Each structure stands twice: as C-alpha cells, then as structure tokens.
Amino acid sequence: MRQLFILVTCLMGFATAVGAQQANSLVASPLAALNSMNEGAEWDAVGRLHMGQRSFCTASLITEDLVLTAAHCLFEKHSGQRIADSDLQFQAGVRLGRAAAYRNVRRSVVYEGYDYGSPSDANRVAADLALIELDKPIRTKTIKPFYQMSRANPGDAVQVVSYAVERERAPSLQKLCHVLGAMKASQVLSCDVDYGASGAPIFLMKNGEPTIVAVVSAGAKMDGKSVALVAPVADKLVLMQAELAASDGVFRRPVAKVRRLSRDEDAASTGAKFLKP
C-alpha cells in the first residue's frame, strides 16, 4: 500500500495546473454500460486483451492490425517476465460474452522507457505503453480504428471506454471526465477506473470524432475520489511503431526485477482483472 500512497501524495502538485476550486467543480458523468449494438457500435474498436486464460486488460485498435494498451499488461504479475505473444489474444467489441472479432498476436513492443520492476511512480506511469501487432488485420465495416492526436491539456473534457471487474461482459463508457493536471510526464484524470481498465483509451473529441490521447495505467484515490493515472500517447506511439517495424518478430525481453510485495501492494500493482483466484 505504501507505493500507492506515494502515488497519491505526488498528486498534490496537480493544483498548479488546475486550481483546486476548479478541480472540485469539474463534474464527471457516471459509467454507462454499452450492452446493445445500438449503444456501443461506434466503440467496437475497444476490446479486451486476454493474457492466457486468467486475466485481461482493455486495449484499442488504432490501425487495422495494431492495438494500443498498457505495458504492464504484457508482464506476469508475480514473476515479472514478459508474457509470450502466443499467449495473447485481442477480442474487439466484446458484448454479452461475444466479440465482434478475435485475433491472435504476431508480435509486441513495450515503450523503451518502461521498466516493470521499477517503483510505481510517475515515471513508470508515463512510460506504461505497449503496441501489439495482430496476426491478421481486422477489416470490417463495424470496427473502425481510432485516430490519435498529440495531447489533452489540463481542464479538457475527455471520455474513457473500458472493461473491468464485474463488468467484463460489455464495455462501459464514461462520457465526461477531466484532465486534472500533470504528474511529471504522466497525467491525472477524474475518470473512474477499476481492475481490468488498465490499457483503456482516453478520448478527446476532435471535429466530432473520438481521438486517443492517453492510456490508463492505474487508479488511485485523491480526497476520497477516484482518479485515473494515465500515460499520454503523444510522440511515444511513433517511437513504438518504428521499433515494431524494425523488429524481427521476437519481442525484446527486458531484464526482470522481481520484487517481494505485500498482499496490498500486489493487488495495487496491476489493473488486470483476474477471472479466477
């Protein structure tokens, strides 16, 4: 729990970007389940990334064959080892137990600045990004990849679509939350996230279209309210695309640093929702 406390303590600086009174006045909408095709069709490029049979994160399609998610989703929680690409599967637009498309993973890269064994601080959050290449493109009329833009600014209204604990059968949309401010290179949002929401895309509307500006890394509490800690995509995506294009199809294995965690720290260290104990 100490590491989470450190993260929350770091949030105190957000008031320099958004005044305290303004932050308290920013209203967030409740989560809305997208159970039907009519409600959720435009978000079908958001899906679940399954790691073997036991856990999942949220991920989003950004081209016909590239998926964006959080880097920590690609690591075994207990050993710190990278999960084999052959054990990953992207399920787009999962609704009521069925996906609009299923794809296995050809290869993946983690942002070069990410270290799974490092302390859970703002630097780790900012680098918590991974890019996945699917074994086959997703080409359907109903699943449209999302565009990306540079960055959301403090005070901007954003949206998040995610899967999480006890709502894994359909995505949920939070149509209104806000960027509260920066925590070094990461950002703090008023969005509501839970286990399984790691990797969820943060959207900023541009010309009426949702564009991805960040990815959920973790959740925390601030003044008793839920906040999301996110990794802005910005120029990191271009670097990951270049690394993926230059790779030989075998993911690069960072040296794992195994930490001995308390039970509370262990639970707080990942956003993946575990389907079985």
KOLMILO-448843 format. One record per residue (C-alpha): x negated, y, z negated. Coordinates in steps of 0.1 Angstrom, whole numbers, plus 5000, padded with zeros to 4 digits. Layout:
XYZ...
# end
This chain:
500050005000497050234995496450275032500050375038499750625010496650775027498550805059501450975043499051215024497551305058500951415070500951715047499051905074501951895098503352215083500552405101502152315134505852335124506952545095508252355065511752515067511852455104510852085100513652035074516152195097515351965127518351725129517851365140520651155155521350805143520250495161522850375187522850005198522949965236524949645237526549675271525249725306527050055309525350185278521850055284521250005321519050315325516750185298516249835311512549905318512149895280511849545267510249305242506649195244506548845229503348715213503848335213506948215196506848405164506648785169507449065192506849435198508549685220507049765254507949965286507449925323505550215338504950075373506349755390503549545373502149755344503549765309502650005281502649905244500749945212497249795210497749625176500449415192497749225210495949115179496648825155497648985122495748765099492548675119492149005138491548805170492948915204495948715215495348535247497048695277498648345285500548375252502148705260505448745278507349065287511149055286512749355302516149485292516949225266520549245257522548995236519848735239519248755277516648965296517049135329513649005339510948775324507348805333504148645320500948845317497948835340495549045320495549335295493249605282493149795249492250165248488450175243488650385212490850135193489449905166491949675150489649625120489349995112491250175084494850265091494150635096495050905121492250805145493450445146497050565153495850795181494050505199496750245194497550195231497349895254498149835291499349505304499349375340502249135347501648815367504348925392505849275399509449355387511349475417515049515410517449795416518449805379514949815364513250145372509750205357509350525337507150815346504550965322503751325315500951485295502151555260505051675238504551975216505452045180509252125178510051945211513151725211512351365220514051025223513050675214514250335226513250035206513849675194513349605157514149385127517849285126518449455160516249245182519149125204519649465221517749795223518650095202518450455213517750745191518851025213517451315192514451335170511551585170507751625171506951755136503251815143499851675148497751445126494351485143494851335177498051155168501451305162504151275135507851255147511151255128512150935146513450625128511350315134511149975118509249645122509349545159509449905171505649925175504849995211508250175217508150455242508750815231510551005258510651375267513351475292512051645323514451765350517051525336514751225337513151045307509251065308506950875284504751105263503750865234503950515220505050425184502150295163503650285128506350415105505950595072507950795046507551165040509551345014511851035013512551045050511450805077508850935102507050775131503350795137502650785175499850775199500151035227499650885261498151195278494851115296494350775278496650605304494350705333491350555315493150225307494250205344490650245355489449985331492149745342491249795379487649735371488149425350487549065362490848935348489448845314490349075285487449235266487249095231486249355205484349215175486949135150486649275115488649065091489949245061491449095029494649275023497149274995500649155004502049505007499149625029499549315051503249395057502549755064499649685088501749585119505049685134505749345149508949185136508348815126511148595136510048315113508248325080
# end
